[in-house]
Amino acid sequence: MPKTPSSPLANNPTNLVRKHLSGARRILVYGEPGSGKSTLTRSLAQEFLNHRQPVQIMDADPGSPDMGIPGAITLLTADHKAQTTTDWKIRDQEPICTLDAGRFRLPLNEAVSKLLARIPAPSDSVLLIDAPGLTRGIGAEELLPSLVNTTQADRILVLVTEDQSPPLENILASLDLTILYIRCHPDARKPPKSIVAQHRSDRWQDYLQQAQEQTYDLDTLTINGIPPADNAALNWMGRQVALFNDNALQAMGEVAAFYQHNNHNRIKIRAPIHNTDNTTRLLVRDAVFSAERGLHTEPYDRSDQATSHPSGKRSLTISTVEKDAQFFRASMEQLSPPLKMRIGMVDATLANGVFGDPLLLLQIGHQKRCLLFDLGYHGPISARTAHQVTDIFISHAHIDHICGFLWLMRCRIGHYPPCRVFGPPGLAQHISGLLNGVLWDRIGDKAPHFEIFEIHRDLLRRWRIAAGSPLSEELPAQPIKNNVIWQEALFQIRAVTLDHSTREENHDNPFTPVIAYAFEPLRQINVRKERLQALGLTPGPWLETLKEHLLNGQLDTSIRIGDQNYIVGELADDILLKSAGKKLVYATDLANTDENRSLMAAFAEDAHTLFCEASFMEADSDLAYFTGHLTTKACGEIATLAGVKHLIPFHFSGRYQQQADEIYAEVARACPQMVRPGVK
């Protein structure tokens, strides 16, 4: 195998510009991930600026952009005063809505070509193209020469290490232009996938920082690219999209909600654009954002689990048991598909929709942390999400509210921190019974651990328990003040005890405690991007550290950013905006009694969003009375009395599977603030 040229050029931008790049106008920088490709591009750009040479950067790596927008080809520019990457501005962009440069190399080249045609650069301007770090396989072999041809590059700078052959050496040798081999920096290393994913997701969230939500009738738009195979809400949620007015790009964004209204498919998109009434076209492919995985690539056909042998026969790659589980899950999702929405600092998911078992999942920003409210059938929630659950809030222990505990327990076998579980009196024995119903003789030190908190009106009783061990002795109880059962820097949880039974005078129905919960962000903190840029600061993990110190009142604490120290209070005043958080309330399985109504109205007062059961229609109010549930009218009246901004009814009786529109109509008559799930 041919080796690297015996004397690759030193990685010295000053010498490269002076001695080897004089007269070059389009320079393609190419190398493997972690070779220092993007760092070299920025350094060369700065060197050209220092020589008063107009220069622009095309960030052509949609999956790992250095300064550009993920899922797009981005053109950046700066003047000679630019000192850091924050001084570079986005001049233009061409979306492709994928992170996969290899699979979608044709759309990538088309996007590059469109950007080049729109560059209003002077004749002596230099264009530096930061190429995708794709160096292996058919995709790489086809992409490199086509990218050279499209950009009409007159130089290629190839990053190499001395003990390896250059990437795609045979392809490079076939190109008719000057190729300069540049020695990688000794410290250059391929970054972990998690770091790449975090950087990509942070860049995407920075782009959406000023985003607003707009709702569209999907049936009236032209859809280009490769949209989801069907119009299930789950398949659309979080999809990266580009909005166009004919051929003019308006903005990129992500799908915040998908639902049906009056037999029309409606879609809500978060995008940094104020007026998109004239949007005519959407571009969508396989880039998807979720709080759990960040911006990532989503496979197209999740049901296609078979491969082909050379003989042409299909070979199943999953077991019959897994097939049955997938069929059951698909059936559940078809009957009541998951519903997702963004509420302030959290992504909220009704995992089983409005007809399935109650389970509300809250995913908190980029913390990779989840809260569960009730734990019925786990639906589409992944094991990865189960690993990130820190707190579970059980309303009561009826089977449709707690049966998912066995799934969660199985997912948490391993070395995970204890999970807190809150609920009504008797919860400790219920959890202990579920744990003791399993043989744990091979669990070793990987037993799932839990901390149990029982809510006894104004007292919080506590236990610790681990799989394979008896329930521990009761820990010291804690008083409950102002209904607050848990509090930390970012939020607090309040709880109120209601009654699941309908008890009247001479009625011998026992009191059945059921807990309603309120998630209350203590503050909403947003970053002032323009101030960040003015200070020459780049977004990173230090922002979360700054916010945490601020929320904890540690204003005099010093934090280090780069090579400089900052005081928390001073820096926060300069770059952060604080506003009231959005209160979310969850209530289900409560009887339609005067006491419950009064307690709920006070508890949910002025909430941003109330998730409240509406199990029965008014015509079946006798069934609601007998089973201790709310009717559609009662649900709406409680929400109206509480003055909530948004009411999302759920936990509908399965008898109304074909009458969802009628249920929503009845709730809306009692509460104009009702919204169909997925709509704030």
SULWOGI-V130769 format. One record per pair of residues at least 6 apart in sequence whose C-alpha atoms are under 6 Angstrom apart, sorted by sequence separation. I is the first residue (numbers start at 1). J is the second residue. If there is no record, write none. Layout:
# SULWOGI-V130769
I:J + I:J
This chain:
# SULWOGI-V130769
31:37 + 68:74 + 134:140 + 160:166 + 244:250 + 260:266 + 289:295 + 308:314 + 341:347 + 342:348 + 363:369 + 454:460 + 465:471 + 486:492 + 503:509 + 559:565 + 624:630 + 668:674 + 63:70 + 228:235 + 243:250 + 259:266 + 288:295 + 307:314 + 341:348 + 363:370 + 454:461 + 465:472 + 486:493 + 559:566 + 62:70 + 243:251 + 258:266 + 288:296 + 307:315 + 340:348 + 351:359 + 362:370 + 453:461 + 464:472 + 485:493 + 558:566 + 59:68 + 62:71 + 242:251 + 258:267 + 287:296 + 306:315 + 340:349 + 350:359 + 362:371 + 453:462 + 484:493 + 485:494 + 558:567 + 62:72 + 78:88 + 242:252 + 257:267 + 287:297 + 306:316 + 339:349 + 350:360 + 361:371 + 452:462 + 484:494 + 557:567 + 558:568 + 77:88 + 241:252 + 257:268 + 286:297 + 306:317 + 339:350 + 349:360 + 361:372 + 452:463 + 463:474 + 483:494 + 501:512 + 556:567 + 557:568 + 77:89 + 241:253 + 256:268 + 286:298 + 338:350 + 349:361 + 360:372 + 451:463 + 462:474 + 463:475 + 483:495 + 500:512 + 60:73 + 76:89 + 240:253 + 241:254 + 255:268 + 256:269 + 338:351 + 348:361 + 360:373 + 451:464 + 462:475 + 499:512 + 555:568 + 618:631 + 59:73 + 76:90 + 240:254 + 255:269 + 338:352 + 339:353 + 348:362 + 359:373 + 450:464 + 499:513 + 555:569 + 617:631 + 59:74 + 75:90 + 76:91 + 239:254 + 254:269 + 338:353 + 347:362 + 359:374 + 450:465 + 498:513 + 499:514 + 615:630 + 616:631 + 617:632 + 58:74 + 75:91 + 238:254 + 239:255 + 254:270 + 336:352 + 337:353 + 346:362 + 347:363 + 359:375 + 449:465 + 461:477 + 498:514 + 614:630 + 615:631 + 58:75 + 75:92 + 94:111 + 238:255 + 253:270 + 336:353 + 346:363 + 359:376 + 449:466 + 460:477 + 497:514 + 498:515 + 614:631 + 57:75 + 75:93 + 237:255 + 253:271 + 346:364 + 358:376 + 370:388 + 371:389 + 448:466 + 460:478 + 497:515 + 614:632 + 57:76 + 74:93 + 336:355 + 346:365 + 357:376 + 369:388 + 370:389 + 373:392 + 374:393 + 448:467 + 459:478 + 496:515 + 56:76 + 73:93 + 357:377 + 371:391 + 372:392 + 373:393 + 374:394 + 447:467 + 459:479 + 496:516 + 56:77 + 73:94 + 371:392 + 459:480 + 495:516 + 614:635 + 72:94 + 161:183 + 458:480 + 495:517 + 72:95 + 154:177 + 155:178 + 156:179 + 157:180 + 158:181 + 159:182 + 160:183 + 161:184 + 494:517 + 72:96 + 155:179 + 157:181 + 158:182 + 159:183 + 160:184 + 376:400 + 428:452 + 494:518 + 583:607 + 588:612 + 71:96 + 159:184 + 233:258 + 376:401 + 493:518 + 583:608 + 584:609 + 585:610 + 586:611 + 587:612 + 588:613 + 71:97 + 375:401 + 376:402 + 378:404 + 493:519 + 582:608 + 584:610 + 647:673 + 71:98 + 352:379 + 374:401 + 375:402 + 376:403 + 377:404 + 646:673 + 647:674 + 648:675 + 71:99 + 351:379 + 376:404 + 383:411 + 391:419 + 393:421 + 394:422 + 395:423 + 440:468 + 492:520 + 646:674 + 375:404 + 390:419 + 391:420 + 392:421 + 393:422 + 394:423 + 425:454 + 491:520 + 391:421 + 393:423 + 420:450 + 424:454 + 491:521 + 13:44 + 49:80 + 415:446 + 418:449 + 419:450 + 420:451 + 421:452 + 422:453 + 423:454 + 424:455 + 490:521 + 491:522 + 636:667 + 640:671 + 135:167 + 414:446 + 418:450 + 422:454 + 423:455 + 435:467 + 490:522 + 413:446 + 637:670 + 245:279 + 246:280 + 413:447 + 632:666 + 633:667 + 636:670 + 244:279 + 245:280 + 413:448 + 614:649 + 632:667 + 636:671 + 63:99 + 412:448 + 608:644 + 613:649 + 614:650 + 615:651 + 62:99 + 102:139 + 244:281 + 591:628 + 601:638 + 605:642 + 606:643 + 607:644 + 608:645 + 609:646 + 610:647 + 611:648 + 612:649 + 613:650 + 615:652 + 633:670 + 105:143 + 591:629 + 592:630 + 604:642 + 605:643 + 606:644 + 608:646 + 609:647 + 611:649 + 613:651 + 614:652 + 615:653 + 243:282 + 590:629 + 591:630 + 242:282 + 589:629 + 601:641 + 242:283 + 601:642 + 241:283 + 241:284 + 357:400 + 358:401 + 531:575 + 218:265 + 240:287 + 528:575 + 218:266 + 240:288 + 527:575 + 528:576 + 217:266 + 239:288 + 527:576 + 216:266 + 238:288 + 526:576 + 216:267 + 238:289 + 526:577 + 215:267 + 525:577 + 215:268 + 525:578 + 214:268 + 524:578 + 214:269 + 524:579 + 213:269 + 523:579 + 524:580 + 213:270 + 227:284 + 523:580 + 524:581 + 212:270 + 223:281 + 225:283 + 226:284 + 227:285 + 523:581 + 211:270 + 212:271 + 221:280 + 222:281 + 223:282 + 224:283 + 225:284 + 226:285 + 211:271 + 212:272 + 221:281 + 223:283 + 225:285 + 521:581 + 211:272 + 210:272 + 489:551 + 489:552 + 520:583 + 519:583 + 519:584 + 518:584 + 518:585 + 517:585 + 517:586 + 55:125 + 57:127 + 60:130 + 61:131 + 516:586 + 54:125 + 55:126 + 56:127 + 57:128 + 58:129 + 59:130 + 60:131 + 61:132 + 516:587 + 55:127 + 57:129 + 291:365 + 292:368 + 257:341 + 500:589 + 502:591 + 500:590 + 501:591 + 499:590 + 500:591 + 201:294 + 201:295 + 498:596 + 26:126 + 33:133 + 25:126 + 26:127 + 27:128 + 28:129 + 29:130 + 30:131 + 32:133 + 29:131 + 31:133 + 396:514 + 395:514 + 395:515 + 27:153 + 502:628 + 26:153 + 29:156 + 31:158 + 501:628 + 26:154 + 27:155 + 28:156 + 29:157 + 30:158 + 31:159 + 500:628 + 27:156 + 97:240 + 35:184 + 35:188 + 34:188 + 34:189 + 34:190 + 33:190 + 34:191 + 4:165 + 3:165 + 4:166 + 11:182 + 11:183 + 8:181 + 9:182 + 10:183 + 8:182 + 9:183 + 8:183 + 97:284 + 98:285 + 97:285 + 98:286 + 98:287 + 97:287 + 344:582 + 354:650 + 355:651 + 354:651 + 355:652 + 354:652 + 355:654 + 341:678 + 340:678 + 257:678 + 86:533
